[in-house]
Amino acid sequence: MNKCGRIMLSVVCVIAMAATALALQAEPVGAAKKARKGAKAGEQKKAAIDLFNGKDLTGWEPVGKADWKVVDGLLVGKQGADNAPGDLLTKESFSDFEAVLTYKCTWPCNSGLWFRYQSPKLAYQADILEYVKPEAYSGTLYSPGYPGGGKTFMAINLDKTIEKRDDWNTLRVVAQGDNIQIFLNGKKTADVRDKHVSEGKLGFQVHPGAQFGPMSITVKELKLRPLEPTK
């Protein structure tokens, strides 16, 4: 082989070695990308579910004497005879979740979204109301029979301008571990840590009393997205 041929062979060998080295370096990079992609897929949010189907009360059970009906695809709750109260509760219980409620009321109103409901004295409620003593408005976090006794507003919303009295409102509750947050029309109204109720039903309340009559709450939708428990 002449000198020129030996040079060409050397060049080819160098190129081949360089290509092999690049391929070896690229393999872990590609594997890392694949691993990241798989991890990202595993971190995707769980899908939200509709707790109200817009047709009937499947999955729900009424408690008390309030009147619950589905009218034109909307869930309507009203006081019963003589301003009687009542609740409408899911048959299923939930622990960690994000719930989004779209609602409107006739006023005066005293209602709310129950969550982690186990009994009338063991539950949380994202309030829908205008309360006088103490002053409190929709978006307030309430817990009946809170440890220590009595009815307790755990976080009070004092801004009554957040709620739209004659239109639809969005109430969002995030309950994850001992952290409970409430958002009304996108504004945070409660953010507390408490663990005396870890799971339970969701539901709606119609409060008793002529001072709230003839009140009603209308629900367009209630969506729930399960969350991973905090560690």
N, CA and C atoms as a LAMMPS dump frame, in Angstrom:
ITEM: TIMESTEP
0
ITEM: NUMBER OF ATOMS
693
ITEM: BOX BOUNDS ff ff ff
-5.0000000000000000e+02 5.0000000000000000e+02
-5.0000000000000000e+02 5.0000000000000000e+02
-5.0000000000000000e+02 5.0000000000000000e+02
ITEM: ATOMS id mol type element x y z
1 1 1 N 0.865 -1.198 0
2 1 2 C 0 0 0
3 1 3 C 0.889 1.232 0
4 2 1 N 0.587 2.178 -0.885
5 2 2 C 1.414 3.376 -0.955
6 2 3 C 1.071 4.333 0.178
7 3 1 N 1.802 5.401 0.259
8 3 2 C 1.657 6.377 1.342
9 3 3 C 0.273 7.013 1.348
10 4 1 N -0.217 7.343 0.161
11 4 2 C -1.55 7.975 0.038
12 4 3 C -2.647 7.049 0.551
13 5 1 N -2.516 5.767 0.237
14 5 2 C -3.518 4.803 0.684
15 5 3 C -3.53 4.667 2.19
16 6 1 N -2.285 4.677 2.78
17 6 2 C -2.217 4.569 4.238
18 6 3 C -2.859 5.775 4.913
19 7 1 N -2.703 6.935 4.348
20 7 2 C -3.3 8.159 4.918
21 7 3 C -4.821 8.078 4.87
22 8 1 N -5.331 7.634 3.722
23 8 2 C -6.789 7.527 3.566
24 8 3 C -7.365 6.528 4.57
25 9 1 N -6.655 5.402 4.766
26 9 2 C -7.115 4.392 5.712
27 9 3 C -7.149 4.95 7.13
28 10 1 N -6.125 5.743 7.478
29 10 2 C -6.071 6.343 8.815
30 10 3 C -7.241 7.296 9.036
31 11 1 N -7.56 8.071 8.003
32 11 2 C -8.673 9.028 8.106
33 11 3 C -9.989 8.292 8.324
34 12 1 N -10.181 7.209 7.557
35 12 2 C -11.404 6.42 7.693
36 12 3 C -11.52 5.847 9.099
37 13 1 N -10.417 5.351 9.633
38 13 2 C -10.428 4.764 10.978
39 13 3 C -10.78 5.81 12.032
40 14 1 N -10.211 7.003 11.879
41 14 2 C -10.489 8.086 12.842
42 14 3 C -11.967 8.458 12.814
43 15 1 N -12.53 8.563 11.605
44 15 2 C -13.95 8.912 11.465
45 15 3 C -14.831 7.846 12.102
46 16 1 N -14.489 6.571 11.872
47 16 2 C -15.272 5.468 12.426
48 16 3 C -15.229 5.471 13.946
49 17 1 N -14.043 5.737 14.514
50 17 2 C -13.905 5.773 15.969
51 17 3 C -14.711 6.926 16.565
52 18 1 N -14.683 8.06 15.883
53 18 2 C -15.434 9.227 16.371
54 18 3 C -16.931 8.958 16.348
55 19 1 N -17.405 8.316 15.292
56 19 2 C -18.832 8.007 15.175
57 19 3 C -19.273 7.048 16.277
58 20 1 N -18.403 6.064 16.565
59 20 2 C -18.72 5.102 17.627
60 20 3 C -18.816 5.792 18.978
61 21 1 N -17.885 6.708 19.237
62 21 2 C -17.886 7.435 20.508
63 21 3 C -19.144 8.274 20.661
64 22 1 N -19.547 8.937 19.587
65 22 2 C -20.766 9.755 19.632
66 22 3 C -21.998 8.904 19.895
67 23 1 N -22.028 7.727 19.277
68 23 2 C -23.167 6.826 19.468
69 23 3 C -23.255 6.362 20.915
70 24 1 N -22.092 6.064 21.513
71 24 2 C -22.08 5.623 22.903
72 24 3 C -22.528 6.731 23.848
73 25 1 N -22.151 7.986 23.517
74 25 2 C -22.568 9.114 24.346
75 25 3 C -24.049 9.396 24.181
76 26 1 N -24.565 9.208 22.981
77 26 2 C -25.964 9.535 22.694
78 26 3 C -26.923 8.56 23.349
79 27 1 N -26.477 7.325 23.562
80 27 2 C -27.371 6.303 24.104
81 27 3 C -27.911 6.657 25.481
82 28 1 N -27.049 7.068 26.46
83 28 2 C -27.614 7.423 27.752
84 28 3 C -28.482 8.67 27.693
85 29 1 N -28.146 9.616 26.8
86 29 2 C -28.956 10.816 26.655
87 29 3 C -30.353 10.44 26.206
88 30 1 N -30.434 9.565 25.189
89 30 2 C -31.732 9.107 24.7
90 30 3 C -32.5 8.367 25.776
91 31 1 N -31.79 7.532 26.54
92 31 2 C -32.437 6.788 27.618
93 31 3 C -32.964 7.734 28.689
94 32 1 N -32.177 8.8 28.955
95 32 2 C -32.609 9.773 29.96
96 32 3 C -33.866 10.496 29.512
97 33 1 N -33.899 10.86 28.217
98 33 2 C -35.093 11.519 27.687
99 33 3 C -36.307 10.616 27.812
100 34 1 N -36.094 9.329 27.497
101 34 2 C -37.19 8.368 27.576
102 34 3 C -37.676 8.221 29.012
103 35 1 N -36.723 8.206 29.96
104 35 2 C -37.088 8.082 31.368
105 35 3 C -37.863 9.302 31.839
106 36 1 N -37.393 10.501 31.404
107 36 2 C -38.091 11.727 31.79
108 36 3 C -39.501 11.744 31.239
109 37 1 N -39.642 11.274 29.991
110 37 2 C -40.958 11.235 29.367
111 37 3 C -41.892 10.308 30.132
112 38 1 N -41.348 9.153 30.555
113 38 2 C -42.161 8.212 31.314
114 38 3 C -42.552 8.769 32.669
115 39 1 N -41.594 9.474 33.317
116 39 2 C -41.894 10.07 34.615
117 39 3 C -42.956 11.137 34.484
118 40 1 N -42.856 11.949 33.413
119 40 2 C -43.83 13.011 33.2
120 40 3 C -45.217 12.431 32.986
121 41 1 N -45.287 11.317 32.268
122 41 2 C -46.587 10.681 32.043
123 41 3 C -47.171 10.187 33.358
124 42 1 N -46.293 9.693 34.253
125 42 2 C -46.769 9.212 35.539
126 42 3 C -47.247 10.321 36.443
127 43 1 N -46.77 11.567 36.181
128 43 2 C -47.143 12.703 36.998
129 43 3 C -48.385 13.402 36.48
130 44 1 N -48.965 12.941 35.394
131 44 2 C -50.138 13.596 34.841
132 44 3 C -51.283 13.581 35.842
133 45 1 N -52.074 14.658 35.816
134 45 2 C -53.196 14.781 36.735
135 45 3 C -54.234 13.695 36.471
136 46 1 N -54.832 13.248 37.549
137 46 2 C -55.941 12.314 37.405
138 46 3 C -57.135 13.056 36.822
139 47 1 N -57.931 12.36 36.057
140 47 2 C -59.067 12.983 35.384
141 47 3 C -60.15 13.353 36.388
142 48 1 N -60.803 14.484 36.126
143 48 2 C -61.923 14.915 36.958
144 48 3 C -63.165 14.105 36.609
145 49 1 N -64.014 13.9 37.596
146 49 2 C -65.26 13.17 37.379
147 49 3 C -66.438 14.081 37.719
148 50 1 N -67.553 13.888 37.028
149 50 2 C -68.768 14.654 37.292
150 50 3 C -69.575 13.946 38.377
151 51 1 N -69.738 14.583 39.512
152 51 2 C -70.532 13.976 40.579
153 51 3 C -72.026 14.163 40.347
154 52 1 N -72.396 15.181 39.575
155 52 2 C -73.791 15.397 39.201
156 52 3 C -73.923 15.168 37.705
157 53 1 N -74.794 14.241 37.301
158 53 2 C -74.869 13.853 35.888
159 53 3 C -75.799 14.715 35.051
160 54 1 N -76.473 15.691 35.673
161 54 2 C -77.348 16.581 34.922
162 54 3 C -78.689 15.975 34.553
163 55 1 N -78.956 14.757 35.03
164 55 2 C -80.203 14.064 34.669
165 55 3 C -81.056 13.685 35.878
166 56 1 N -80.389 13.129 36.894
167 56 2 C -81.13 12.658 38.063
168 56 3 C -80.202 12.644 39.271
169 57 1 N -80.644 12.039 40.354
170 57 2 C -79.875 12.041 41.599
171 57 3 C -79.105 10.742 41.814
172 58 1 N -78.744 10.082 40.725
173 58 2 C -77.926 8.875 40.823
174 58 3 C -76.625 9.192 41.563
175 59 1 N -76.308 8.377 42.572
176 59 2 C -75.089 8.578 43.347
177 59 3 C -75.268 9.49 44.545
178 60 1 N -76.5 9.97 44.742
179 60 2 C -76.778 10.9 45.833
180 60 3 C -77.888 10.357 46.734
181 61 1 N -77.9 10.824 47.981
182 61 2 C -78.977 10.468 48.893
183 61 3 C -79.386 11.689 49.716
184 62 1 N -80.691 12.002 49.733
185 62 2 C -81.175 13.143 50.515
186 62 3 C -81.323 12.788 51.991
187 63 1 N -81.07 13.773 52.835
188 63 2 C -81.247 13.629 54.277
189 63 3 C -82.031 14.845 54.759
190 64 1 N -83.102 14.63 55.513
191 64 2 C -83.907 15.745 55.979
192 64 3 C -85.114 15.974 55.09
193 65 1 N -85.701 17.179 55.193
194 65 2 C -86.969 17.455 54.524
195 65 3 C -86.869 18.509 53.427
196 66 1 N -85.677 18.874 53.04
197 66 2 C -85.534 19.808 51.924
198 66 3 C -85.966 19.133 50.626
199 67 1 N -86.243 19.939 49.62
200 67 2 C -86.721 19.433 48.327
201 67 3 C -85.586 19.504 47.311
202 68 1 N -85.209 18.354 46.747
203 68 2 C -84.119 18.286 45.769
204 68 3 C -84.66 17.746 44.457
205 69 1 N -84.464 18.503 43.385
206 69 2 C -84.949 18.09 42.073
207 69 3 C -83.937 18.472 40.996
208 70 1 N -84.028 17.768 39.863
209 70 2 C -83.26 18.146 38.674
210 70 3 C -84.231 18.814 37.715
211 71 1 N -83.945 20.075 37.374
212 71 2 C -84.82 20.868 36.509
213 71 3 C -83.999 21.425 35.349
214 72 1 N -84.348 21.011 34.129
215 72 2 C -83.642 21.495 32.928
216 72 3 C -82.129 21.312 33.035
217 73 1 N -81.713 20.164 33.553
218 73 2 C -80.292 19.845 33.64
219 73 3 C -79.577 20.459 34.824
220 74 1 N -80.314 21.148 35.704
221 74 2 C -79.727 21.785 36.878
222 74 3 C -80.266 21.132 38.142
223 75 1 N -79.414 21.048 39.156
224 75 2 C -79.827 20.522 40.45
225 75 3 C -80.317 21.681 41.309
226 76 1 N -81.556 21.583 41.792
227 76 2 C -82.155 22.658 42.582
228 76 3 C -82.545 22.123 43.956
229 77 1 N -82.058 22.797 45.001
230 77 2 C -82.409 22.449 46.369
231 77 3 C -83.158 23.584 47.027
232 78 1 N -84.311 23.273 47.633
233 78 2 C -85.136 24.289 48.284
234 78 3 C -85.535 23.831 49.68
235 79 1 N -85.864 24.805 50.518
236 79 2 C -86.412 24.47 51.823
237 79 3 C -87.707 23.685 51.656
238 80 1 N -87.949 22.775 52.599
239 80 2 C -89.192 22.026 52.576
240 80 3 C -90.312 22.79 53.251
241 81 1 N -91.386 22.1 53.584
242 81 2 C -92.529 22.723 54.246
243 81 3 C -92.101 23.365 55.559
244 82 1 N -92.654 24.552 55.827
245 82 2 C -92.333 25.296 57.05
246 82 3 C -90.837 25.581 57.162
247 83 1 N -90.223 25.88 56.019
248 83 2 C -88.796 26.244 55.964
249 83 3 C -87.898 25.142 56.517
250 84 1 N -88.276 23.89 56.239
251 84 2 C -87.511 22.743 56.747
252 84 3 C -86.178 22.605 56.017
253 85 1 N -85.153 22.118 56.729
254 85 2 C -83.822 21.974 56.149
255 85 3 C -83.592 20.596 55.548
256 86 1 N -82.425 20.429 54.973
257 86 2 C -82.024 19.122 54.476
258 86 3 C -80.671 19.174 53.8
259 87 1 N -80.103 18.005 53.613
260 87 2 C -78.818 17.862 52.93
261 87 3 C -78.968 16.87 51.789
262 88 1 N -78.099 17.001 50.817
263 88 2 C -77.999 16.018 49.737
264 88 3 C -76.551 15.57 49.692
265 89 1 N -76.311 14.29 49.973
266 89 2 C -74.956 13.775 50.153
267 89 3 C -74.616 12.705 49.126
268 90 1 N -73.345 12.65 48.753
269 90 2 C -72.898 11.574 47.874
270 90 3 C -72.928 10.256 48.637
271 91 1 N -73.133 9.175 47.908
272 91 2 C -73.084 7.859 48.538
273 91 3 C -71.641 7.422 48.774
274 92 1 N -70.748 7.986 48.011
275 92 2 C -69.331 7.632 48.091
276 92 3 C -68.58 8.643 48.946
277 93 1 N -67.519 8.189 49.595
278 93 2 C -66.666 9.059 50.401
279 93 3 C -65.362 9.348 49.676
280 94 1 N -64.766 10.487 50.011
281 94 2 C -63.53 10.925 49.375
282 94 3 C -62.601 11.498 50.444
283 95 1 N -61.301 11.411 50.184
284 95 2 C -60.336 11.925 51.158
285 95 3 C -59.553 13.11 50.609
286 96 1 N -58.719 12.872 49.596
287 96 2 C -57.879 13.925 49.024
288 96 3 C -58.383 14.252 47.628
289 97 1 N -58.69 15.528 47.38
290 97 2 C -59.35 15.867 46.118
291 97 3 C -59.339 17.373 45.867
292 98 1 N -59.672 17.71 44.639
293 98 2 C -60.019 19.079 44.258
294 98 3 C -61.454 19.027 43.741
295 99 1 N -62.343 19.795 44.338
296 99 2 C -63.746 19.834 43.926
297 99 3 C -64.077 21.23 43.408
298 100 1 N -64.773 21.282 42.277
299 100 2 C -65.154 22.566 41.683
300 100 3 C -66.667 22.586 41.502
301 101 1 N -67.307 23.536 42.164
302 101 2 C -68.761 23.677 42.145
303 101 3 C -69.15 24.958 41.417
304 102 1 N -70.103 24.85 40.501
305 102 2 C -70.682 26.024 39.848
306 102 3 C -72.11 26.168 40.351
307 103 1 N -72.421 27.317 40.968
308 103 2 C -73.707 27.467 41.652
309 103 3 C -74.213 28.906 41.584
310 104 1 N -75.487 29.062 41.927
311 104 2 C -76.054 30.374 42.244
312 104 3 C -77.19 30.165 43.233
313 105 1 N -77.556 31.231 43.947
314 105 2 C -78.552 31.134 45.015
315 105 3 C -79.625 32.196 44.862
316 106 1 N -80.761 31.946 45.507
317 106 2 C -81.706 33.019 45.782
318 106 3 C -81.395 33.504 47.196
319 107 1 N -81.481 34.814 47.374
320 107 2 C -81.085 35.387 48.666
321 107 3 C -82.291 35.927 49.413
322 108 1 N -82.24 35.897 50.754
323 108 2 C -81.136 35.47 51.621
324 108 3 C -80.873 33.972 51.51
325 109 1 N -79.618 33.598 51.713
326 109 2 C -79.21 32.205 51.503
327 109 3 C -78.289 31.754 52.629
328 110 1 N -78.445 30.52 53.025
329 110 2 C -77.518 29.887 53.952
330 110 3 C -77.371 28.442 53.5
331 111 1 N -76.305 28.198 52.757
332 111 2 C -76.068 26.882 52.176
333 111 3 C -74.571 26.615 52.211
334 112 1 N -74.137 25.631 51.464
335 112 2 C -72.717 25.35 51.423
336 112 3 C -72.429 23.989 50.817
337 113 1 N -71.148 23.776 50.565
338 113 2 C -70.67 22.498 50.033
339 113 3 C -70.033 21.714 51.17
340 114 1 N -70.714 20.661 51.593
341 114 2 C -70.124 19.76 52.577
342 114 3 C -68.972 18.988 51.938
343 115 1 N -67.929 18.7 52.715
344 115 2 C -66.895 17.773 52.253
345 115 3 C -66.268 17.089 53.462
346 116 1 N -65.756 15.885 53.204
347 116 2 C -65.291 15.006 54.281
348 116 3 C -66.385 14.873 55.351
349 117 1 N -67.608 14.786 54.883
350 117 2 C -68.768 14.71 55.78
351 117 3 C -68.938 13.293 56.307
352 118 1 N -68.91 13.15 57.64
353 118 2 C -69.16 11.859 58.276
354 118 3 C -70.443 11.862 59.1
355 119 1 N -70.779 13.02 59.655
356 119 2 C -72.005 13.176 60.439
357 119 3 C -72.277 14.672 60.562
358 120 1 N -73.469 15.052 61.054
359 120 2 C -73.762 16.482 61.201
360 120 3 C -72.777 17.226 62.099
361 121 1 N -72.031 16.496 62.926
362 121 2 C -71.07 17.147 63.811
363 121 3 C -69.63 16.78 63.493
364 122 1 N -69.424 16.156 62.359
365 122 2 C -68.064 15.781 61.97
366 122 3 C -67.927 15.96 60.464
367 123 1 N -67.541 17.161 60.071
368 123 2 C -67.478 17.495 58.642
369 123 3 C -66.852 18.874 58.478
370 124 1 N -66.575 19.21 57.224
371 124 2 C -66.21 20.579 56.846
372 124 3 C -67.263 21.091 55.875
373 125 1 N -67.379 22.419 55.81
374 125 2 C -68.268 23.011 54.819
375 125 3 C -67.66 24.291 54.266
376 126 1 N -67.657 24.393 52.939
377 126 2 C -67.333 25.654 52.278
378 126 3 C -68.641 26.424 52.191
379 127 1 N -68.762 27.469 52.995
380 127 2 C -70.042 28.145 53.17
381 127 3 C -70.471 28.969 51.963
382 128 1 N -71.787 29.006 51.769
383 128 2 C -72.436 29.914 50.825
384 128 3 C -73.482 30.651 51.652
385 129 1 N -73.156 31.878 52.073
386 129 2 C -74.018 32.561 53.031
387 129 3 C -73.647 34.032 53.175
388 130 1 N -74.471 34.712 53.951
389 130 2 C -74.167 36.045 54.467
390 130 3 C -74.535 36.006 55.938
391 131 1 N -73.516 35.961 56.79
392 131 2 C -73.733 35.764 58.222
393 131 3 C -73.472 37.082 58.947
394 132 1 N -74.211 37.311 60.026
395 132 2 C -74.12 38.594 60.726
396 132 3 C -73.186 38.534 61.932
397 133 1 N -73.4 37.57 62.82
398 133 2 C -72.589 37.485 64.031
399 133 3 C -71.998 36.091 64.16
400 134 1 N -70.702 35.912 63.887
401 134 2 C -69.779 36.929 63.394
402 134 3 C -70.01 37.205 61.91
403 135 1 N -69.523 38.33 61.438
404 135 2 C -69.652 38.665 60.023
405 135 3 C -68.871 37.65 59.188
406 136 1 N -69.535 37.086 58.206
407 136 2 C -68.894 36.079 57.35
408 136 3 C -69.672 35.963 56.052
409 137 1 N -68.938 35.698 54.955
410 137 2 C -69.561 35.605 53.638
411 137 3 C -69.119 34.322 52.942
412 138 1 N -69.728 34.069 51.811
413 138 2 C -69.426 32.853 51.049
414 138 3 C -67.921 32.698 50.858
415 139 1 N -67.472 31.435 50.955
416 139 2 C -66.044 31.159 50.894
417 139 3 C -65.443 30.917 52.264
418 140 1 N -66.247 31.119 53.3
419 140 2 C -65.827 30.845 54.674
420 140 3 C -65.745 29.33 54.901
421 141 1 N -64.772 28.904 55.696
422 141 2 C -64.639 27.485 56.052
423 141 3 C -65.265 27.253 57.421
424 142 1 N -66.195 26.324 57.459
425 142 2 C -66.974 26.05 58.672
426 142 3 C -66.848 24.578 59.043
427 143 1 N -66.848 24.313 60.35
428 143 2 C -66.835 22.926 60.814
429 143 3 C -67.735 22.801 62.038
430 144 1 N -68.853 22.079 61.924
431 144 2 C -69.745 21.908 63.073
432 144 3 C -69.15 20.941 64.086
433 145 1 N -69.354 21.259 65.364
434 145 2 C -68.864 20.357 66.399
435 145 3 C -67.364 20.22 66.405
436 146 1 N -66.667 21.297 66.055
437 146 2 C -65.202 21.254 66.014
438 146 3 C -64.656 20.868 67.391
439 147 1 N -63.547 20.093 67.433
440 147 2 C -62.969 19.71 68.72
441 147 3 C -62.814 20.916 69.646
442 148 1 N -63.341 20.788 70.836
443 148 2 C -63.36 21.914 71.751
444 148 3 C -64.773 22.408 71.963
445 149 1 N -65.683 21.948 71.081
446 149 2 C -67.094 22.264 71.266
447 149 3 C -67.564 23.422 70.419
448 150 1 N -68.831 23.378 70.066
449 150 2 C -69.452 24.488 69.364
450 150 3 C -69.257 24.457 67.867
451 151 1 N -69.941 25.399 67.215
452 151 2 C -69.812 25.565 65.775
453 151 3 C -68.674 26.535 65.497
454 152 1 N -67.835 26.21 64.548
455 152 2 C -66.615 26.973 64.359
456 152 3 C -66.429 27.414 62.921
457 153 1 N -66.225 28.718 62.737
458 153 2 C -65.733 29.236 61.466
459 153 3 C -64.212 29.158 61.534
460 154 1 N -63.624 28.259 60.766
461 154 2 C -62.187 28.039 60.842
462 154 3 C -61.398 29.067 60.05
463 155 1 N -62.029 29.638 59.037
464 155 2 C -61.435 30.731 58.257
465 155 3 C -62.594 31.55 57.714
466 156 1 N -62.576 32.853 57.945
467 156 2 C -63.711 33.708 57.594
468 156 3 C -63.376 34.597 56.404
469 157 1 N -64.257 34.583 55.419
470 157 2 C -64.148 35.514 54.299
471 157 3 C -64.952 36.765 54.632
472 158 1 N -64.298 37.927 54.626
473 158 2 C -64.951 39.192 54.943
474 158 3 C -65.215 40.041 53.705
475 159 1 N -64.878 39.51 52.54
476 159 2 C -65.06 40.27 51.296
477 159 3 C -66.31 39.78 50.568
478 160 1 N -67.409 40.478 50.743
479 160 2 C -68.667 40.047 50.13
480 160 3 C -68.756 40.392 48.65
481 161 1 N -67.791 41.17 48.147
482 161 2 C -67.844 41.57 46.733
483 161 3 C -67.371 40.467 45.795
484 162 1 N -66.753 39.416 46.331
485 162 2 C -66.241 38.34 45.469
486 162 3 C -67.38 37.586 44.804
487 163 1 N -68.455 37.409 45.536
488 163 2 C -69.577 36.607 45.043
489 163 3 C -70.513 37.427 44.163
490 164 1 N -71.009 36.778 43.105
491 164 2 C -71.991 37.409 42.208
492 164 3 C -73.383 36.958 42.629
493 165 1 N -74.186 37.892 43.104
494 165 2 C -75.491 37.538 43.657
495 165 3 C -76.481 37.077 42.592
496 166 1 N -76.371 37.578 41.387
497 166 2 C -77.364 37.272 40.356
498 166 3 C -76.787 36.471 39.196
499 167 1 N -75.689 35.789 39.434
500 167 2 C -75.047 35.042 38.349
501 167 3 C -74.371 33.803 38.928
502 168 1 N -73.768 33.027 38.021
503 168 2 C -73.082 31.81 38.441
504 168 3 C -71.774 32.149 39.14
505 169 1 N -71.444 31.342 40.141
506 169 2 C -70.194 31.465 40.885
507 169 3 C -69.454 30.133 40.853
508 170 1 N -68.141 30.212 41.009
509 170 2 C -67.318 29.006 41.059
510 170 3 C -66.66 28.892 42.428
511 171 1 N -66.955 27.82 43.114
512 171 2 C -66.378 27.537 44.423
513 171 3 C -65.462 26.325 44.277
514 172 1 N -64.191 26.512 44.614
515 172 2 C -63.219 25.418 44.471
516 172 3 C -62.65 25.06 45.839
517 173 1 N -62.671 23.778 46.147
518 173 2 C -62.134 23.278 47.412
519 173 3 C -60.996 22.315 47.107
520 174 1 N -59.85 22.546 47.736
521 174 2 C -58.715 21.632 47.625
522 174 3 C -58.446 21.072 49.018
523 175 1 N -58.65 19.778 49.174
524 175 2 C -58.407 19.1 50.45
525 175 3 C -57.357 18.026 50.213
526 176 1 N -56.176 18.255 50.737
527 176 2 C -55.069 17.315 50.526
528 176 3 C -54.31 17.159 51.834
529 177 1 N -54.421 15.971 52.416
530 177 2 C -53.83 15.779 53.734
531 177 3 C -54.511 16.69 54.74
532 178 1 N -53.71 17.418 55.522
533 178 2 C -54.286 18.318 56.524
534 178 3 C -54.444 19.746 56.012
535 179 1 N -54.172 19.967 54.733
536 179 2 C -54.295 21.31 54.16
537 179 3 C -55.625 21.462 53.423
538 180 1 N -56.38 22.478 53.806
539 180 2 C -57.673 22.759 53.189
540 180 3 C -57.662 24.178 52.644
541 181 1 N -57.975 24.309 51.365
542 181 2 C -58.028 25.615 50.724
543 181 3 C -59.378 25.794 50.041
544 182 1 N -59.88 27.029 50.092
545 182 2 C -61.122 27.377 49.409
546 182 3 C -60.868 28.588 48.523
547 183 1 N -61.396 28.524 47.299
548 183 2 C -61.29 29.627 46.352
549 183 3 C -62.69 29.964 45.852
550 184 1 N -63.045 31.241 45.885
551 184 2 C -64.335 31.691 45.373
552 184 3 C -64.089 32.607 44.188
553 185 1 N -64.57 32.187 43.027
554 185 2 C -64.357 32.947 41.788
555 185 3 C -62.887 33.311 41.59
556 186 1 N -62.018 32.343 41.891
557 186 2 C -60.588 32.49 41.654
558 186 3 C -59.807 33.135 42.781
559 187 1 N -60.473 33.635 43.815
560 187 2 C -59.778 34.29 44.924
561 187 3 C -59.757 33.378 46.143
562 188 1 N -58.563 33.207 46.723
563 188 2 C -58.448 32.339 47.893
564 188 3 C -59.116 32.987 49.099
565 189 1 N -60.003 32.227 49.747
566 189 2 C -60.712 32.736 50.917
567 189 3 C -60.41 31.952 52.188
568 190 1 N -59.757 30.812 52.045
569 190 2 C -59.405 30.003 53.218
570 190 3 C -58.184 29.156 52.894
571 191 1 N -57.306 29.031 53.875
572 191 2 C -56.119 28.184 53.738
573 191 3 C -55.701 27.783 55.149
574 192 1 N -56.123 26.61 55.57
575 192 2 C -55.858 26.174 56.938
576 192 3 C -55.276 24.769 56.945
577 193 1 N -54.699 24.43 58.079
578 193 2 C -54.232 23.06 58.305
579 193 3 C -55.003 22.478 59.487
580 194 1 N -55.65 21.358 59.23
581 194 2 C -56.457 20.706 60.253
582 194 3 C -56.649 19.247 59.835
583 195 1 N -56.654 18.349 60.791
584 195 2 C -56.734 16.932 60.44
585 195 3 C -57.765 16.16 61.254
586 196 1 N -58.768 16.865 61.802
587 196 2 C -59.715 16.119 62.637
588 196 3 C -60.737 15.346 61.807
589 197 1 N -60.836 15.641 60.489
590 197 2 C -61.658 14.819 59.591
591 197 3 C -60.836 14.54 58.336
592 198 1 N -60.542 13.285 58.066
593 198 2 C -59.65 12.949 56.953
594 198 3 C -60.375 12.503 55.691
595 199 1 N -61.625 12.063 55.816
596 199 2 C -62.385 11.645 54.642
597 199 3 C -63.875 11.671 54.95
598 200 1 N -64.665 11.628 53.891
599 200 2 C -66.11 11.623 54.069
600 200 3 C -66.812 11.993 52.776
601 201 1 N -68.1 12.22 52.873
602 201 2 C -68.922 12.499 51.699
603 201 3 C -68.863 13.973 51.306
604 202 1 N -69.307 14.259 50.084
605 202 2 C -69.552 15.62 49.649
606 202 3 C -71.056 15.838 49.613
607 203 1 N -71.471 17.083 49.673
608 203 2 C -72.905 17.324 49.624
609 203 3 C -73.265 18.791 49.704
610 204 1 N -74.565 19.039 49.653
611 204 2 C -75.099 20.395 49.705
612 204 3 C -76.034 20.526 50.895
613 205 1 N -76.114 21.74 51.417
614 205 2 C -76.991 22.003 52.548
615 205 3 C -78.049 23.038 52.182
616 206 1 N -79.256 22.821 52.675
617 206 2 C -80.295 23.846 52.694
618 206 3 C -80.61 24.099 54.162
619 207 1 N -80.355 25.318 54.61
620 207 2 C -80.474 25.661 56.026
621 207 3 C -81.931 25.924 56.401
622 208 1 N -82.31 25.643 57.656
623 208 2 C -83.684 25.916 58.079
624 208 3 C -83.882 27.393 58.426
625 209 1 N -85.125 27.755 58.617
626 209 2 C -85.435 29.072 59.152
627 209 3 C -86.127 29.998 58.178
628 210 1 N -87.163 30.695 58.691
629 210 2 C -87.911 31.64 57.86
630 210 3 C -87.052 32.813 57.424
631 211 1 N -86.014 33.138 58.196
632 211 2 C -85.149 34.264 57.832
633 211 3 C -84.383 34.007 56.54
634 212 1 N -84.313 32.736 56.135
635 212 2 C -83.644 32.388 54.874
636 212 3 C -84.649 31.964 53.799
637 213 1 N -85.927 31.968 54.153
638 213 2 C -86.925 31.459 53.217
639 213 3 C -87.41 32.493 52.227
640 214 1 N -87.887 32.041 51.087
641 214 2 C -87.791 30.64 50.629
642 214 3 C -86.514 30.446 49.822
643 215 1 N -85.427 30.142 50.503
644 215 2 C -84.124 30.063 49.829
645 215 3 C -84.018 28.825 48.942
646 216 1 N -83.125 28.937 47.956
647 216 2 C -82.816 27.79 47.099
648 216 3 C -81.391 27.922 46.606
649 217 1 N -80.782 26.795 46.308
650 217 2 C -79.466 26.759 45.68
651 217 3 C -79.589 25.97 44.39
652 218 1 N -78.973 26.49 43.337
653 218 2 C -79.001 25.835 42.031
654 218 3 C -77.581 25.469 41.633
655 219 1 N -77.388 24.211 41.267
656 219 2 C -76.063 23.695 40.92
657 219 3 C -76.019 23.357 39.437
658 220 1 N -75.046 23.931 38.753
659 220 2 C -74.85 23.605 37.341
660 220 3 C -73.967 22.372 37.194
661 221 1 N -72.893 22.326 37.974
662 221 2 C -72.018 21.154 37.921
663 221 3 C -71.171 21.065 39.177
664 222 1 N -70.743 19.862 39.471
665 222 2 C -69.801 19.596 40.55
666 222 3 C -68.817 18.556 40.045
667 223 1 N -67.579 18.985 39.883
668 223 2 C -66.526 18.095 39.398
669 223 3 C -65.55 17.807 40.528
670 224 1 N -65.047 16.584 40.548
671 224 2 C -64.073 16.193 41.561
672 224 3 C -62.892 15.502 40.904
673 225 1 N -61.697 15.934 41.277
674 225 2 C -60.468 15.305 40.78
675 225 3 C -59.702 14.737 41.971
676 226 1 N -59.507 13.424 42.025
677 226 2 C -58.745 12.832 43.128
678 226 3 C -57.303 13.338 43.137
679 227 1 N -56.759 13.522 44.329
680 227 2 C -55.375 13.941 44.504
681 227 3 C -54.613 12.871 45.275
682 228 1 N -53.307 12.841 45.061
683 228 2 C -52.473 11.918 45.819
684 228 3 C -52.342 12.424 47.257
685 229 1 N -52.413 11.541 48.237
686 229 2 C -52.24 11.975 49.63
687 229 3 C -50.851 12.56 49.839
688 230 1 N -50.745 13.531 50.71
689 230 2 C -49.442 14.089 51.033
690 230 3 C -48.685 13.109 51.917
691 231 1 N -47.382 13.116 51.767
692 231 2 C -46.55 12.192 52.544
693 231 3 C -46.001 12.887 53.782
